[in-house]
Amino acid sequence: MRTRLLSWLGVIALGLLAVPGCGEETNGGEGGATASGGTGPGGTGGGQPGGAGGTGATGGTGAAGGATGGSAPTVVTLAVDGDIAQEGLTDRARDVAALITGHTPAVSGVLLGGDNARFDGSGSLLDYYQTYWQPAGEANWGQFDVMAFPQNGNHEYSETDAQGYFDYFAGRLGAIAALPGYSGDAGTVGKGWYSVNIAGWHIVSLNSNCGDVGGCETGSEQETWLAADLSAHPGMPIIAIWHAPRYTCGSHGDATEMQDMWADLYAAHADFAFSGHNHFYQRWKPLDATDPEAVEDDAAGITGIVVGSGGVSTYSVCAGGDPRIASEIGGDEGIGVLFLTISSDGSYSFEYQLRSDGSIFDSGSGVAHNAPP
């Protein structure tokens, strides 16, 4: 399977792969989606990005680029997850890894939402990654380092400046910096934000550890970069990922410090904002940028999806819920991974697969707000 993944990645990196469609239903026009809720409530919208990578010391090839005029669209399937490897519980993450390697079509990129290795501050973060994240006998997620698009979470910052994260992913972050459309400071300690282009989509990875990176509010270095980056990529479908969700209902509340960057993404017509932090799966209906409480906006809203369910100790979903939540599942039965297929024609489809029995809990498809004409 690993040989199949890497050979497929190489083809994409050369821009030679053109798959004339992904087989999923795309319906709903601009921002609209057809979705099913699996064993939970259904809802609207969904979709995810992905790419290529390297591990603690090496780079790698990746899924990048898009279709040119007159050619068949480029189609890429990605996995999205966060809050993955934890000492004593790595069998869970290993099972989720098996869902990724067994997926058809083959996954060509893995978007990481932070707390990838749930470091507790004892010892070093680099050792934790090498001991619990990487080995085949533990979480076995090291096999995806060559195709990862990493971001860090609050547990990485249990070590000063999240140094071990930057050390472990140094080679991969360097490889990302060579991908088409790259912008940002992926491998710079104290920063860690970046963007790339994949299959005609603009993928933005943000550092939500705002107190450690100089803030996230308007005028901060990261927000200033984001606003300029989005302006430099007008008309592209947009996916963002960071650790602490702007909107969530659970053990952790809304990350209000991400409001200004959420507003930037909304103004640029972003489709998705993936995150982790809360250890469950929770998909929100498309929301606008009203502060402090966003309003449903099916036509132009951002679909926020919390995927903090990659294998660590789990949380229950929030009591009482929120009418803006489209689908959610918590507890150990909610552990799983989200697969996203994106196309250079602006269409997308997604499915959330459960570790427990391999079933699809949530799924949907649609067309990006910024889909090409």
C-alpha atoms as one frame of an Amber mdcrd trajectory, in Angstrom:
protein
   0.000   0.000   0.000   2.814   2.422   0.848   4.358   1.871  -2.595   0.991
   2.557  -4.207   0.578   5.815  -2.265   4.012   7.175  -3.088   3.860   6.265
  -6.768   0.462   7.960  -7.065   1.816  11.044  -5.348   4.682  11.259  -7.786
   2.298  11.300 -10.728   0.277  14.128  -9.190   3.376  16.144  -8.368   4.301
  16.085 -12.035   0.839  17.353 -12.913   0.113  14.311 -15.092  -2.883  12.869
 -13.277  -6.287  13.916 -14.577  -9.254  11.982 -13.246 -12.497  13.056 -14.944
 -14.612  13.149 -11.799 -14.821  11.648  -8.347 -18.104   9.778  -8.592 -19.809
  11.611  -5.709 -22.937  13.688  -6.127 -22.276  17.404  -6.415 -25.385  19.429
  -5.884 -26.393  22.752  -4.440 -24.715  25.416  -6.571 -22.511  27.943  -4.868
 -21.727  26.670  -1.395 -24.682  24.298  -1.367 -24.241  20.618  -0.596 -25.998
  17.325  -0.374 -25.206  15.609   2.921 -26.221  12.581   4.910 -25.807  12.169
   8.639 -24.973   8.467   8.934 -25.987   7.331  12.411 -26.411  10.919  13.533
 -28.216  14.006  12.266 -27.547  15.083   8.709 -26.683  18.551   7.466 -25.107
  20.608   4.733 -21.752  21.081   3.133 -18.414  19.465   3.748 -15.059  18.989
   2.121 -11.364  18.748   2.833  -7.901  19.391   1.431  -4.637  17.462   1.298
  -1.201  17.091  -0.236   2.234  15.571   0.167   5.110  15.469   2.607   8.245
  14.236   4.342   9.125  13.045   7.877  11.287  14.375  10.676  14.255  14.456
   8.350  13.053  13.958   4.801  10.838  15.706   2.315   8.669  14.054  -0.282
   6.422  14.476  -3.254   2.925  15.829  -3.001  -0.445  16.453  -4.500  -0.375
  19.904  -5.995  -1.480  21.983  -8.913  -4.696  21.729 -10.902  -6.119  21.163
 -14.320  -5.257  23.427 -17.205  -7.773  24.792 -19.672  -9.409  22.101 -21.771
  -8.073  19.170 -19.740 -10.000  16.856 -17.444 -10.134  18.062 -13.832  -7.499
  16.985 -11.330  -9.033  15.036  -8.437  -7.279  14.460  -5.111  -8.383  12.537
  -2.007  -7.121  13.690   1.389  -7.459  12.582   4.991  -8.122  15.123   7.763
  -7.626  14.417  11.468  -6.214  15.749  14.723  -5.605  14.771  18.361  -4.128
  11.456  17.353  -1.300   9.715  19.249  -1.417   9.347  23.040   0.723   7.166
  25.259  -1.200   4.041  26.287  -3.897   4.546  23.629  -1.927   4.249  20.408
  -3.889   1.190  19.269  -6.764   3.564  18.512  -4.654   5.775  16.278  -3.161
   2.678  14.644  -6.645   1.486  13.718  -7.439   4.894  12.219  -4.183   4.766
  10.251  -5.372   1.462   8.771  -8.540   3.188   7.543  -6.345   5.647   5.648
  -4.083   3.044   4.047  -7.105   0.941   3.111  -9.104   3.763   1.571 -10.122
   3.723  -2.079  -9.230   5.866  -3.920  -5.752   6.070  -2.423  -5.150   9.018
  -0.108  -2.483  11.414  -1.386  -2.262  13.870   1.504  -2.983  14.085   5.213
  -4.047  17.355   6.862  -3.108  17.416  10.543  -5.080  19.612  12.931  -2.642
  19.678  15.857  -2.097  17.728  19.067  -0.874  15.126  16.620   1.164  13.698
  19.480  -0.607  14.504  22.764   2.563  15.418  24.641   2.098  15.872  28.390
   5.240  17.928  29.061   7.328  15.033  30.426  10.599  14.465  28.583  10.866
  15.985  25.127   8.274  16.491  22.424  10.636  15.117  19.765  11.017  11.886
  21.760   7.223  11.679  22.140   6.743  11.901  18.375   9.446   9.324  17.783
   8.114   6.976  20.485   4.326   7.134  20.116   3.494   8.803  16.788   5.996
   7.267  14.419   6.524   3.507  15.099   4.429   0.858  13.370   3.840  -0.816
  16.732   2.420   2.377  18.249   0.233   4.927  16.404   1.903   4.136  13.051
   1.260   7.619  11.713   4.917   8.104  10.822   4.086   6.357   7.550   2.146
   9.484   6.535   4.915  11.988   7.276   5.867  12.021   3.590   2.408  13.324
   2.675   1.517  15.315   5.791   0.469  18.940   5.995   1.141  19.385   9.716
   0.038  22.047  12.153   0.561  22.149  15.890  -1.846  22.323  18.817  -1.723
  23.376  22.432  -0.083  20.109  23.533   2.862  20.717  21.209   3.266  23.991
  23.109   3.647  22.049  26.349   7.275  22.314  25.259   8.685  25.819  24.895
   8.001  27.166  21.384   6.785  23.691  20.330  10.413  23.064  19.427  10.026
  19.306  19.050   7.239  19.755  16.489   9.457  21.945  14.311  12.379  19.525
  14.774  10.374  16.406  13.930   8.675  17.857  10.850  11.661  19.943   9.691
  12.202  17.976   6.491   8.523  17.863   5.634   7.995  21.549   6.299  10.939
  22.272   4.010   9.352  20.142   1.279   6.051  21.992   1.691   7.881  25.277
   1.103   8.769  24.017  -2.397   5.163  23.240  -3.387   3.158  25.360  -5.860
   1.600  28.471  -4.388   3.505  28.179  -1.114   3.478  31.204   1.140   4.187
  31.722   4.832   6.593  30.509   7.505   5.848  26.794   7.878   9.141  25.844
   9.492   9.874  28.996  11.486   9.725  28.596  15.255   7.340  31.189  16.675
   5.257  31.158  13.488   4.300  27.942  11.676   1.558  29.243   9.364   1.550
  28.586   5.622  -0.514  28.003   2.485  -0.219  25.882  -0.666  -2.285  25.143
  -3.768  -3.634  21.627  -4.302  -5.778  20.551  -7.243  -6.885  24.128  -7.859
  -7.765  24.714  -4.170  -5.957  27.097  -1.829  -5.106  25.359   1.462  -4.305
  27.557   4.480  -2.787  26.147   7.702  -2.910  28.528  10.673  -1.338  28.484
  14.144  -4.105  29.025  16.709  -1.699  29.160  19.648  -2.165  32.900  19.483
  -0.358  33.789  22.707   2.764  32.006  21.474   2.908  33.541  17.991   2.276
  37.232  18.605  -1.526  37.169  18.471  -4.220  36.355  15.922  -6.161  39.617
  15.920  -6.331  42.125  13.085  -2.895  43.669  12.618  -0.976  40.751  14.121
   1.761  39.279  11.963  -0.212  36.111  11.223  -3.482  37.918  10.421  -1.664
  40.440   8.237  -0.046  37.579   6.341  -3.397  35.779   5.964  -5.181  38.830
   4.593  -2.407  39.388   2.044  -2.270  35.696   1.128  -6.002  35.515   0.486
  -5.849  38.687  -1.606  -3.073  37.105  -3.674  -5.277  34.103  -4.531  -8.604
  35.589  -5.663 -11.205  33.271  -7.084  -9.712  30.023  -5.732 -11.704  27.608
  -3.557 -10.330  27.884  -0.019  -9.875  25.422   2.840  -8.366  26.395   6.194
  -7.174  24.250   9.089  -5.993  25.102  12.602  -6.230  23.530  16.053  -8.671
  25.447  18.296 -12.072  25.775  16.545 -13.693  29.171  16.194 -17.063  27.524
  16.820 -17.511  24.379  18.893 -19.692  23.019  21.673 -18.008  20.707  24.153
 -15.276  20.515  26.783 -13.478  23.389  25.081 -15.485  26.450  24.060 -15.255
  28.765  21.065 -11.789  30.088  20.218 -12.905  33.716  20.001  -9.302  34.770
  19.398  -9.686  33.311  15.880 -12.598  35.630  15.017 -10.650  38.153  12.933
  -9.057  35.467  10.780 -12.427  33.704  10.450 -13.772  37.028   9.151 -10.897
  37.262   6.647 -11.679  33.763   5.399 -15.401  34.519   5.152 -14.717  37.669
   3.141 -12.599  35.579   0.754 -15.457  33.032   0.386 -13.696  30.122   2.113
 -15.602  26.843   2.149 -14.154  24.928   5.102 -12.385  25.472   8.405 -11.096
  22.245   9.970  -9.892  22.017  13.546  -9.409  19.652  16.478  -8.957  20.373
  20.209 -12.333  18.933  21.230 -11.938  15.168  21.053 -14.937  14.319  18.918
 -16.390  14.851  15.449 -18.652  17.879  15.027 -19.753  19.476  11.749 -21.400
  22.894  11.815 -23.782  24.361   9.301 -22.216  27.070   7.104 -21.775  30.225
   9.211 -21.088  33.886   8.480 -18.675  36.159  10.361 -21.132  37.905  12.692
 -19.405  38.588  16.023 -19.862  37.258  18.678 -22.357  34.673  17.388 -22.272
  33.693  13.733 -25.503  33.214  11.817 -26.262  30.392   9.393 -25.407  31.339
   5.827 -26.068  28.487   3.428 -25.157  30.574   0.394 -21.753  31.913   1.434
 -20.887  30.559   4.889 -17.877  28.630   6.133 -18.491  25.025   7.160 -16.537
  24.410  10.364 -15.682  20.784  11.077 -14.058  19.665  14.329 -12.068  16.464
  13.737 -10.303  15.966  17.064 -11.033  12.259  17.048  -7.882  10.608  15.696
  -7.228   8.361  18.687  -6.641  10.251  21.942  -8.910   9.998  24.997 -12.350
  11.145  23.886 -14.933  13.699  25.004 -18.701  13.569  24.946 -20.502  16.013
  22.683 -22.013  19.016  24.447 -25.170  18.628  26.478 -28.099  20.495  24.953
 -26.334  20.961  21.644 -26.558  23.973  19.358 -29.055  24.318  16.478 -26.185
  25.343  14.208 -24.584  21.889  14.554 -25.344  19.648  11.582 -23.800  16.357
  12.723 -21.728  15.140  15.687 -20.556  12.042  17.500 -18.421  11.754  20.627
 -17.043   9.112  22.952 -14.891   6.180  21.908 -17.426   5.194  19.260 -16.743
   8.519  17.512 -13.028   7.912  16.840 -12.341   8.071  13.113 -11.033  10.066
  10.165 -12.507  12.406   7.582 -11.790  11.804   3.903 -12.129  14.682   1.476
 -12.056  14.531  -2.300 -11.471  17.845  -4.052 -11.458  18.585  -7.766  -9.976
  21.406  -9.788 -13.474  22.040 -11.176 -14.472  23.257  -7.680 -16.503  20.220
  -6.654 -15.889  18.298  -3.444 -17.194  15.372  -1.428 -16.435  14.114   2.067
 -17.123  11.214   4.388 -16.357  10.607   8.055 -15.430   6.968   8.684 -15.610
   5.391  12.138 -12.843   3.295  13.632 -15.313   1.075  15.487 -16.848  -0.708
  12.513 -15.600   1.113   9.413 -19.024   2.587   8.701 -19.576   6.069   7.261
 -21.135   8.275   9.922 -21.404  11.522   7.963 -21.006  12.464   4.308 -21.760
  15.208   1.837 -20.824  16.870  -1.437 -21.114  20.219  -3.124 -19.471  22.955
  -5.153 -17.074  25.576  -3.794 -18.113  29.212  -3.406 -15.206  30.161  -5.676
 -15.657  27.314  -8.169 -14.321  28.204 -11.615 -16.992  29.119 -14.180
